[in-house]
Amino acid sequence: MSPKWVYVAAASCILLGGDLCAAFECVGTKNATTLQGCINAAAQSSSSDHTVLVSGSWDLRNAGGQPIQVIVKPGVAVVGAGTRWGTTFNVHYGQYGSADDFDDAAIYLMRGSRLEGIAFWYPDQSITASSMTAYSPTVALLEDQAFEEPNGVLIHNNLFMNSYAAIFLGSYRSLTHDMGPHERAVVSNNRFGICYRGIIVDLNTDVDRFLMNHFHPQLLKYNAGTPQNPVEGGASQAMKDWLKANQVAMEIRHSDWPLVEGLHVGGALYGV
C-alpha cells in the first residue's frame, strides 16, 4: 500500500511509512471544516502528489451546522472512493439570485485542481415536488489572489444526483467572488440525475473538453429518511414532467472551441 499522509482535524499531518508522501487521507469529523483543512495541508505539502483522499459520507457544513464553501487550491486533487456510496458529499448550500448573480457555489476549483469519484446529494431537495428548488451551483471555478485564471481543471467520474445547477464553468458574480474566463477544463465521465442545468459553460477562451457525460432522471438517488444512506430510486412523474419542460443538459454561452463528445441525454428539454 502506498504511504499516505493523514490529516487529523485540529492536529497535524502525520507521515505513515516511507520518506515521501503519496497522498493525504482526510480523517476526522466529516464536515467542510475538516475537508478544507486537508486541502490546505495538501496544498502546502512539499510532496510531489497533492491528492486528498476522502471516503464515507461528508456534510458540507461546519461544526455549527452552517454551510461553508470549500475551495480546492491550485494543483490539489480531491479524490473520493467511488460514487456508489464510497464517498458522498451532502450539500446544504446557497440559492440562486439572478441569472448572473449567484450565491456562492458549494465547491470552488482553482487552476490545475481535480474533483473525482464523489457523489453529490442535496438532502433538502425534494424529488416528489413538481419543480426543483433553485440552489446555487454545486461546483464552480475561482481565480486566485494574483488573478491567475482557473485553467486546466478536471472534473471526472462524479455523480450529481439532484443539483439544480451542477457545474458552472464561467463568468458570474457571486456574493463574495467574481468569476472570470478560463481555459482547458476537462469534464469527463460524470453522471447527472435531476437538474435544471447540468453544465454551464461561459467565457471559455480556449478548448474545454466534455467527454462521455450521461444525463437521465433515473440516475437520481434518494435517501430513505437519512441523508447519509441514499438508496436507488427515480424521480416522481411530476418531477419528470418538469424536467422535460425545463432541463438543459449543457448550456454553452461564450466559448472558444468547446469539444463535446459522447453526451447522452434522456428526459430533458434540450441536450445542448
C-alpha positions as CSV (number, residue, x, y, z in Angstrom):
1,M,0.0,0.0,0.0
2,S,1.3,3.4,-0.9
3,P,2.4,5.6,2.0
4,K,-0.1,8.3,2.9
5,W,-0.3,11.5,4.9
6,V,-3.2,11.5,7.3
7,Y,-4.7,14.9,8.2
8,V,-6.2,14.9,11.7
9,A,-8.6,17.8,12.4
10,A,-7.2,20.3,14.8
11,A,-3.9,18.5,14.8
12,S,-1.1,18.0,12.3
13,C,-0.2,15.8,9.4
14,I,1.4,12.5,10.2
15,L,3.6,10.5,7.8
16,L,2.8,6.8,7.7
17,G,5.7,4.8,6.3
18,G,8.2,5.8,3.7
19,D,10.0,9.1,3.1
20,L,7.8,10.6,0.6
21,C,4.1,11.4,0.8
22,A,1.8,9.7,-1.8
23,A,-1.5,11.4,-0.8
24,F,-3.4,12.9,2.1
25,E,-6.0,10.7,3.6
26,C,-8.5,13.1,5.1
27,V,-9.7,11.8,8.5
28,G,-11.6,13.4,11.4
29,T,-15.1,14.8,11.7
30,K,-16.6,14.5,8.2
31,N,-17.5,18.1,7.6
32,A,-16.5,21.1,5.4
33,T,-14.0,22.4,8.0
34,T,-12.1,19.2,8.1
35,L,-12.1,18.9,4.3
36,Q,-10.8,22.4,3.9
37,G,-8.1,21.7,6.4
38,C,-7.0,18.6,4.4
39,I,-7.0,20.6,1.2
40,N,-4.9,23.4,2.7
41,A,-2.4,20.9,4.2
42,A,-2.1,19.2,0.8
43,A,-1.5,22.5,-1.0
44,Q,1.3,23.4,1.4
45,S,3.0,20.0,1.3
46,S,6.4,19.5,-0.3
47,S,5.3,16.2,-1.7
48,S,5.0,15.8,-5.5
49,D,1.5,14.4,-5.0
50,H,-1.1,16.9,-3.7
51,T,-4.0,14.4,-3.6
52,V,-6.6,14.4,-0.8
53,L,-8.4,11.1,-0.4
54,V,-11.9,11.2,1.1
55,S,-14.3,8.3,1.9
56,G,-17.6,8.0,3.6
57,S,-20.5,10.5,4.0
58,W,-19.5,14.2,4.4
59,D,-21.6,17.1,5.5
60,L,-20.5,20.3,3.7
61,R,-21.2,22.4,6.8
62,N,-19.1,23.4,9.7
63,A,-19.4,22.0,13.2
64,G,-22.2,24.5,14.0
65,G,-24.3,23.3,11.1
66,Q,-23.6,26.4,8.9
67,P,-22.9,25.8,5.2
68,I,-19.5,26.9,4.1
69,Q,-17.8,26.9,0.8
70,V,-14.9,24.5,0.1
71,I,-12.0,25.9,-2.1
72,V,-9.8,23.3,-3.8
73,K,-6.4,25.1,-4.0
74,P,-4.3,25.1,-7.2
75,G,-2.8,21.7,-8.0
76,V,-4.8,19.9,-5.4
77,A,-7.0,16.8,-6.3
78,V,-9.9,15.7,-4.1
79,V,-10.5,12.1,-4.9
80,G,-13.3,10.0,-3.5
81,A,-13.7,6.3,-3.0
82,G,-16.4,6.0,-5.7
83,T,-19.9,7.2,-6.5
84,R,-21.7,4.1,-5.3
85,W,-21.6,5.4,-1.8
86,G,-17.8,5.2,-1.4
87,T,-17.9,9.0,-1.0
88,T,-21.0,11.2,-0.7
89,F,-20.9,15.0,-0.2
90,N,-24.2,16.2,1.4
91,V,-24.8,19.8,0.2
92,H,-26.9,22.4,2.0
93,Y,-25.8,25.5,0.3
94,G,-27.0,28.6,-1.5
95,Q,-29.9,29.8,-3.5
96,Y,-29.9,31.3,-7.0
97,G,-30.0,35.0,-7.4
98,S,-30.5,36.5,-10.9
99,A,-29.1,34.8,-14.0
100,D,-25.7,36.5,-13.5
101,D,-25.6,36.9,-9.7
102,F,-25.5,33.6,-7.8
103,D,-24.9,32.8,-4.2
104,D,-21.6,31.1,-3.6
105,A,-21.1,27.6,-5.0
106,A,-20.6,24.7,-2.6
107,I,-17.1,23.9,-4.1
108,Y,-14.7,26.1,-6.0
109,L,-11.9,24.7,-8.2
110,M,-8.8,26.8,-8.7
111,R,-6.2,26.3,-11.5
112,G,-5.0,22.8,-12.1
113,S,-7.2,21.2,-9.5
114,R,-9.3,18.0,-9.8
115,L,-12.5,16.6,-8.4
116,E,-13.1,12.8,-8.9
117,G,-15.1,9.9,-7.6
118,I,-17.7,11.7,-5.5
119,A,-21.5,11.6,-5.3
120,F,-23.2,14.9,-4.6
121,W,-26.5,14.9,-2.8
122,Y,-28.9,17.7,-1.7
123,P,-30.9,16.2,1.2
124,D,-33.2,19.2,1.2
125,Q,-34.1,19.0,-2.5
126,S,-37.5,17.3,-3.0
127,I,-37.7,14.7,-5.6
128,T,-41.5,14.4,-5.4
129,A,-42.3,18.1,-6.0
130,S,-43.4,19.5,-9.3
131,S,-40.3,21.6,-9.7
132,M,-36.8,21.9,-8.2
133,T,-35.6,24.3,-5.5
134,A,-33.2,26.8,-7.1
135,Y,-29.9,26.2,-5.3
136,S,-26.6,27.8,-6.4
137,P,-24.1,25.7,-8.4
138,T,-22.5,22.7,-6.8
139,V,-19.1,23.2,-8.5
140,A,-17.7,26.5,-9.9
141,L,-14.3,28.0,-10.8
142,L,-12.3,30.5,-8.8
143,E,-9.3,32.8,-9.7
144,D,-6.5,33.1,-7.2
145,Q,-5.4,36.3,-5.4
146,A,-3.0,37.0,-8.3
147,F,-5.9,36.8,-10.7
148,E,-4.5,33.6,-12.2
149,E,-7.2,32.1,-14.4
150,P,-8.6,28.8,-13.1
151,N,-7.2,26.9,-16.1
152,G,-6.8,23.1,-16.5
153,V,-9.3,21.8,-14.0
154,L,-10.5,18.2,-14.2
155,I,-14.0,17.1,-13.1
156,H,-14.1,13.3,-13.6
157,N,-16.2,10.3,-12.7
158,N,-18.6,12.1,-10.3
159,L,-22.4,11.6,-9.7
160,F,-24.6,14.7,-9.4
161,M,-27.8,13.3,-8.0
162,N,-30.1,16.3,-7.6
163,S,-28.1,19.5,-8.2
164,Y,-30.2,22.4,-9.5
165,A,-27.0,23.6,-11.4
166,A,-24.2,21.0,-11.1
167,I,-21.2,22.5,-12.8
168,F,-20.7,26.2,-13.7
169,L,-17.5,26.9,-15.8
170,G,-17.5,30.5,-16.5
171,S,-18.1,34.1,-15.5
172,Y,-20.6,35.2,-12.9
173,R,-20.7,37.5,-9.9
174,S,-21.4,35.7,-6.6
175,L,-21.9,37.2,-3.1
176,T,-18.1,37.0,-2.5
177,H,-16.3,36.2,-5.7
178,D,-16.1,37.5,-9.3
179,M,-15.5,34.7,-11.8
180,G,-13.5,35.4,-14.9
181,P,-12.5,33.5,-18.0
182,H,-10.9,30.1,-18.1
183,E,-9.2,27.6,-20.5
184,R,-8.7,23.8,-21.0
185,A,-11.2,22.4,-18.5
186,V,-12.0,18.7,-18.8
187,V,-15.4,17.4,-17.7
188,S,-15.5,13.6,-18.3
189,N,-17.4,10.5,-17.4
190,N,-19.8,12.2,-15.0
191,R,-23.4,11.2,-14.4
192,F,-26.3,13.5,-13.6
193,G,-29.7,12.7,-12.2
194,I,-32.3,15.5,-12.0
195,C,-31.1,19.0,-12.6
196,Y,-32.2,22.3,-14.1
197,R,-28.8,22.8,-15.7
198,G,-26.1,20.1,-15.7
199,I,-23.1,22.0,-17.2
200,I,-23.0,25.7,-17.9
201,V,-20.0,27.0,-19.9
202,D,-19.2,30.7,-20.3
203,L,-16.0,32.7,-21.2
204,N,-14.0,29.6,-22.2
205,T,-11.1,31.2,-24.1
206,D,-9.5,28.0,-25.4
207,V,-10.7,24.4,-25.8
208,D,-12.8,22.9,-23.0
209,R,-13.4,19.2,-23.4
210,F,-16.7,17.4,-22.3
211,L,-16.4,13.7,-22.8
212,M,-18.8,10.8,-22.0
213,N,-21.2,12.6,-19.7
214,H,-24.6,11.0,-19.0
215,F,-27.9,12.6,-18.0
216,H,-31.0,10.8,-17.0
217,P,-33.6,11.2,-14.2
218,Q,-33.5,7.5,-13.4
219,L,-29.9,8.1,-12.2
220,L,-31.4,10.0,-9.3
221,K,-30.7,8.5,-5.9
222,Y,-32.8,9.4,-2.9
223,N,-32.5,8.9,0.8
224,A,-34.7,6.7,2.9
225,G,-35.0,9.1,5.8
226,T,-31.3,9.7,6.4
227,P,-29.1,11.7,4.0
228,Q,-26.1,9.6,4.9
229,N,-27.7,6.4,3.4
230,P,-29.1,7.2,0.0
231,V,-30.6,4.2,-1.9
232,E,-31.6,3.9,-5.6
233,G,-34.8,5.3,-7.0
234,G,-36.3,7.5,-9.7
235,A,-37.9,10.9,-9.7
236,S,-41.7,11.3,-9.4
237,Q,-43.7,11.6,-12.6
238,A,-44.4,15.3,-11.7
239,M,-40.6,15.9,-11.5
240,K,-40.0,14.1,-14.8
241,D,-42.6,16.2,-16.4
242,W,-40.9,19.3,-15.1
243,L,-37.5,18.1,-16.4
244,K,-39.0,17.5,-19.9
245,A,-40.2,21.2,-19.9
246,N,-37.1,22.8,-18.3
247,Q,-33.9,20.7,-18.1
248,V,-30.9,21.6,-20.3
249,A,-28.0,19.2,-20.0
250,M,-25.4,21.6,-21.3
251,E,-25.8,25.4,-21.7
252,I,-22.9,26.8,-23.8
253,R,-22.5,30.5,-23.8
254,H,-19.4,32.5,-24.9
255,S,-16.9,29.8,-25.7
256,D,-13.9,29.2,-28.0
257,W,-13.7,25.7,-29.3
258,P,-15.6,23.5,-26.8
259,L,-15.3,19.8,-27.7
260,V,-18.4,17.8,-26.8
261,E,-18.1,14.0,-27.3
262,G,-20.2,11.1,-26.1
263,L,-23.0,13.2,-24.5
264,H,-26.0,11.0,-23.5
265,V,-29.2,12.8,-22.5
266,G,-32.6,11.4,-21.7
267,G,-35.8,13.0,-20.3
268,A,-34.7,16.6,-20.8
269,L,-36.0,19.6,-22.8
270,Y,-32.6,20.1,-24.6
271,G,-29.3,18.2,-24.7
272,V,-27.3,21.3,-25.7
